Amino acid sequence: MTIHNKPVMPKASTSYVLMLALVAAIGGFLFGFDTAVINGAVAALGKDFQAGSVATGFAVSSALLGSAVGAFFAGQLADRYGRVKTMIVAAIMFFISAVGSGIAFNIWDFMVWRLVGGVAVGAASVIAPAYIAEVSPAHLRGRLGSLQQLAIVTGIFIALLCDYFIAVAAGSAEAPFWFGVPAWRWMFWTEIPAAIAYAVGALRIPESPRYLVAQGREAEAASVLAKVLGGDVQAKVQEIRQTVLRERKPQLSDLVGRHGLLSIVWIGIGLSVLQQLVGINVIFYYSSVLWQAVGFSEKDSLWITVITSVTNIVTTLVAIAFVDKFGRKPLLILGSLGMTLTLGTLATTFGSAPLDAAGNPSLTGNSGIIALLAANLYVFCFGFSWGPVVWVMLGEMFNNRIRGAALSLAAAAQWIANFAVSTSFPPLKDVGLGFAYGLYTTAAAISLFFVLLLIKETKGKELEEMV
């Protein structure tokens, strides 16, 4: 009797998939770190460079212009040269920006270094969700995709924590720190280790199987898929080939239909823009200045920003736990409702507060506590919904043919919206904080109807099912 041994099929390795997602998410960590680290340095660099409020505001948001550029071109570069190579280039740019921002001689070259970092942030905002979506099994994709947002908010937290301890140790952000160098410069240099870790990590992970198939490297793609999915992956390779190679390589022109941009691209842009118009980054770029303006000390203001970033991390963990269980759309709806209520509370509190001699609202007694609670509840509502879920959806809502180009356009729109919100906050603050938060409340209300009317659930669908 002849015994025929069946070939042993490789088993899926969840730990391997997690490792790939974590390395890609270091880009998200640097994204959060780079955009938030300036929070503790805003006032100090303005004084050091004798810059006016307009120049200082532009210095804060100049990185966002670079982010729009990086996001716009990252998808094309990733489709041409690979996701991993694009990650390595981004890591190098993070490193250059961190060093340069700390040695800047005036406000103008500081803006240039921040612009370089912004390009890296924009690239990371596109590559990480795309790569994670492309290496994740469908049943894990929501949770693994949420790692991008967890990495972003962790980066924000670590940056603000570094700002706090450096400022406290030196006495203030303006005071000399190690080797007599002003403390605010050291704040930027704390980004260097993470940039190096990102480059080293990217060198050790494989390319996305969907990119490999597009390049005709199907044996390599099968090897990666075997570790990710387990079992016989040839059918999966064939399925990817049919969707990826159906037409020519992805181009921005693929996003245009008979009547302009494809509707799914507009929806992606809408998600991206609304994520910013609700004003979340005002909290993370200007919160220390904001809380000082309403009566808190520099030390207490920095500590409040740290507490807020911890809230953001905790709620992102909530999203990771439930995004594949409840789905994307329910979380977005709940988040929109919560943000509308909490932002409305902030608008009312700031708008009705008496003004001090400098024209800033004076929060005394219960009004200060109400504002702090509302701000942190707002971050909570954003953190379990629009923060992580938008990144998950942008990574999975587009089909394989247009994903790179569509993600780039949506992410570029997000950074332009971020820039608009960040640069407009200082003049809006002069008009009145109640008015500024009233605008963010309106955007949150619009986001609710946007989701109800236009968003389709993507939970549990394979990327090859997206049309």
N, C-alpha and C positions, 0 to 999 in steps of 0.2 A: 504494500500500500504506500502510495506517495503522499507525503504531507507537503502541502503548499503553504509557505509562510507568507502572510499578508505584509506588505511594507508598513513599517511603523510610521504613523503620521505624527509630525511634530505637534506638541501641545502649545496652546496660546500661553504667553507669559505676561500676566498683568503687571508684574514688577518691571518688566522690560519696557512696556508701553508707558508706564508711569515715569520711568527714567527719561525716556525720550521727551515726554511732555514737560517734565521739570527743567530739563536743559533748555528747551525752547522758551520756557516761561521765564528764564533768567533775563531774557530781553524785556519781558513785562516788568520785572523787578527794576531794571535800569530805567525803563520808561517812567515808572512811578517815582523812583529816586531822583532822576534828573529833573523832572518837572517840579518836584516839591522842595528840593534842597534849597532853592532860592528864597523860600518863605522866611527863613531866619536871617537872611542876608540883605533883604530889600532895603531897610532903613540904613544899614551900615554902608553898603556900597554907594547909595545915593549921597551920603555925607562924604565918604572917602573920595568920590569922583566929582563932588560938588555939582551933582546933576539935579536938574529940576524934576518936578513931578511927571511931566510928559516923557522926558528921556528915561527916567527910572521905570515908568510904566511900560515903555517900549522895551527896555532891557529885560523886564520880567517876561514879556510875551514874545520877544524876538525868536526864542526857541520854537515857538508854535508855528511860525512861518516856515522854518526849516522842517518842522514835522510834517507840514502839508506837502512840501516838496518830496521829502523822504517817502511818505506814504504813497504819493502819486506814482513814483517811479519804482518803488520796491517790488510791486507785483510783476512788472515787466522784467526787472532784473532777475527775480526769482524764477520766472518761467524760462528765461534764457540761460542763466548760469547755475540755477539750483537754489533751493531754500537754504542749505547749509552755508554755501559761499556768501550769500547775502547776509546771513547772521554774523559771519566772521568780519565782513566789512563794517557792519554796524557796531560790533564790539570795538574795533579799532577806532571808529569815530567817537564812541563814548569815552574811550581813554584819552584821546586828543582833546576833547572838549573839557573833560574834568581837569586836566593839567592846565590848559590854556585859560579857563575861567579863573583859576586860582592865581595865575601870574599876570592877569590883565593889567595894563598900564593906565587905561582910561575907559570911559563908558562905551566908547565906540568899538574898540577891539574886544571888549567884554561881550558886546552884542554878537560879534563875529564868532567867538568861541561858543557862545550859547546857540547860535544858528547851526554850527556844526553838530553839536549835541542834539539839536532838534531834528536834523536829518536822520540821525541814528534812532531817535525815539519814533519818528514816523515809520521808518523801515521796520522796527521791532513791532509796531502796532499792527502791521500787515502780516509779517512773516510768522510770528508766533501763533496766532489763531489759525492761519492756513495750514501750517505744518502739523499742529496738534490735531486739527480736524482730519487731516489726511493719514495720520498714523493710528487714529483711535477707532476701536470697534464701535458700532452704532450704539450699543447699550451703555458704553462708558463715555461717549463723546461729550455729552453735556457736562458731566462732572470734570472731565479732563480739560475741556474747553474753558471751564470756569477757573482753572488754575492760572490762566492768563490774568484775570482780574484779581485773583488772590495775590499773585506776584506783584501786580501793580500797586495794590493797597499796602502790601508788606513793604515794598520799596518806599512808598510815601511815609509809612510809619518809621522805618529805619532812618530815612533822611531827616525827618522832624526830630527824632530822638537824638541823632548826631548833632543837629543844630542846637537842641536844648542843652545837651551836656557840654558842648564846646563853648556856648555862650555863658553858661553858668560857671564853668571852670575859668574862663578868661575874665569874667565880670560883666561882659557885654559882647555883642557881635563886633563892635568897633575896636575893642581892646586888644593889645598884643597877646598872642598865645605862644605856642612853641616856637623857639628861635626868634622871638620878637615879631613874627609874622601875624598880621591881624587875624582875629578868629574867623571872620567871614570867609577868608580865603581857604582856610582849612576845611570849612564846610564842603566846599566843592571837591577838594582832594580826597575826601572820604569815599568818593565814587570809584576811585581807581581800582581797588581790589575786585569789585564786582565786574568791572569791565574786563579784567584779565580772566576771571572765572568764566565769563560768557564765551570768550574766544577759545579757551581750553576745552570747554564743554562741547562747543560746536564742532571742534575738530574730531570729537570722539563719537559722534552720532551718525547714523546712515542718512542718506537722502530719502525724501518722501517717495513711497512706492508709486504714487501717481506721476510724479516728475520723472522717475526712472522709466516708467512705461512710455511716457511721452517722448523720451530720448531713445527708445528702442532697446533699453537695457532691462529686458523682462526677467532674465535670470536673477539679477540683483533685486528687482522688485519682488519676485517670488520669495527670495530669501528673507527679506524684511517682513513680508506679509505672513510667512510661516511662523515667525516669532510673535507677531502681533495677533493673528487670528487663529493659528494652529490648523491642523487638518490639511486637506488637499486644497491648495490655493490657486490651482491653475484656472478654475472657473472664474475666480475673482480677478485674476490677471486679465482674462479674456473680457470680462465685464468692464474693467477699467479701460482696456484698449479701445473698446467700442465707443466709450463716452469721451475719452481724451483725444483719440486720434480721428474722430469722426470728420473733423475739418482741420484747417491749418492751425498753426500755433496761435494761442490767445492774443488778441490785439484789442486796443480800446474801441476800434470800429465794431467789434463783435457786440458791444453793449448797445448799439443803435439799431432800432427796428424801423419799421415803415413810418411810424409817427414820432420819431425821436428816440430818446433813451428807453430801453426796455422797462416795463413797469416794475419788475423785481429790483432793478437797479435804483429806481426812484425810491422804492420802499427802503432799500438799504441806506441810501443817502438820508432819508427821513429819520430813520432810527439813529443814525450817527449824529445828525445835527441836533435832534431833540435831546439826546443824551447830554449835550453841552449847554443847550439853551436854558435848561433848568438851573444852571448856575453852580453846579457842583464844584467846579474848580476855583470859584471865588473863595470857597471855604479853604481849599488847600494851597492857593497861591498867596492869598491876602489875609488869612485868618488872624495871624499874629498882629498885623497892622490894624485889622478891623476891631479886634478885642481891645487893643490899646486905645483905639479911638473912642471906645465907649467906656473907658475908665479903668481897665485892668493894667497891671504892671507888665513890663517886657517879659519877665520870668514867668508870671502867671499866664500871660497870653500864649507863650510858647508851650507851656504845659497843657493848656486847653487844647491846642492843636494836636498834641501827642495823644491825648485822651480821645479826641475825635477820630484820629487815624486808627486807634485800637477798635473803636466802634465799627469802623469800616471793615477791618479784618474779620471781626466776629460775624458780621452780617454776610460777608462774602462766603464764610464757611457754611452759613445757613443755606445760601444759594446753592453751593456745591452739593449739599445733602439732598436738596429737593428739586433741582432743575430737571433731573431725569425721572423723577417720580411724579411731580405735579405738571411738568411741562413748562415751556417758555412763556406762552401767552398769559396764563394765570398769574405768574410772578410779575410780569410787566404791568398788568392791570392793577394788582395790589400796590405795586410800587408807585404808580402814577397817582392813585388815590391818596396814599400816604404823603407823597411829596406835595401835592396840592394843598392838603390841610396844614402841613408843617410850615411850608413856605408862606402860606397865607397868614399863619400865626406870627412869623418873623416880620412880614410886611406890616402887619397891624401894630406889633410891639415897637418896631423902630419908627414907624410913621406917627405914632401917638406920643412918643417920648419927648420930654422937653429938651431944648438944645442948650449946650454949655456955651462958654464964651468963644470957643473955636468953631461953633456951628455944628458940633457933633451931638448926636442924641445921647442924653444922659440916662443910663439905665440904673435906677436906684430901687432898692427893696426887691419886691417880687418880680419886677420887670426884667432884671438881670438874670434871675433864675429861670424865668419863662423863656427868655431868648436862648440861654444855654441848652435847656431841655429841648426846645424846638429845633435848634441847630443839629443836635446830636440825633434826635428822632428822624430828622430829614436825611441825615447821612445813613441812618439805619435803613430807611425806606429805599434810598438809592442803592445801598450796598447789597441788598438781597434781590434786587430787580434790575434796574437799568444799567448798573455798573457791569456785572458779569454777564447778564443775559444778552445784552447787545453784542458783546464780543463772541459769545457762543453762536448767535444767529448769523453774524457776519461771516463766521468761519464755515457755516454749513448751509446757508439759504440759497447760495448760487450753485448752478450746475458746474461740472468739471471744466467745461469749455470756457466759461467766462470767469471762473472764481478769482484767479489772480488779478485780472484787470478790474473786475467789479469791486473787489475788496480794496484795491488801491484807490479807486475813485471815491468810494464811501468813506474810507479812512481819511483821505485828503479833505473831504468836505467836513469831517469831524474836527480836524485840526484848524480849519479856517473858522468854523463856528467857535471853537475854543479860543482862538485868537481874538475874535470879535467880542466875545463875552469878557475876556481878561483885560483887553485894552479899554473897553467901555466902562468897566467898573469904577476906576478912579473918578472920571467925570460924573458918572451916575451917583457915586457916593457924595459928590459935592451938591448935586441936586437934592439928594435925600435918600437914605438907606431904605425908607419905606417904599419909595418909588422903585428903586432898583429891585427889591425883593418882590414887589408887585408884578414886575415884568417876568421874573422867574416863576412866580405862581401861575401866571397866564400860560407860560410854556408847558408847565406840568399838567395843567388842565387840557391843553391841546394834545399832549402825549397820550392821555387816556383815550380820547376819541380816535386817535391815529391807530392805536393798538386794536381797539374794538372793531374798527371798520376795515383795516388793511392787513393785519398780521395773520398769517396762517401758521398753525403749529407744525414744528419740525421734529418733535420728540420721536425717537426710535426709528427714524428714516435713514436709510443708507444714502451716502452722498450721491451715488449713481441714480437714486430715485428723484433727485431734485431736477425740476424742469424749468 
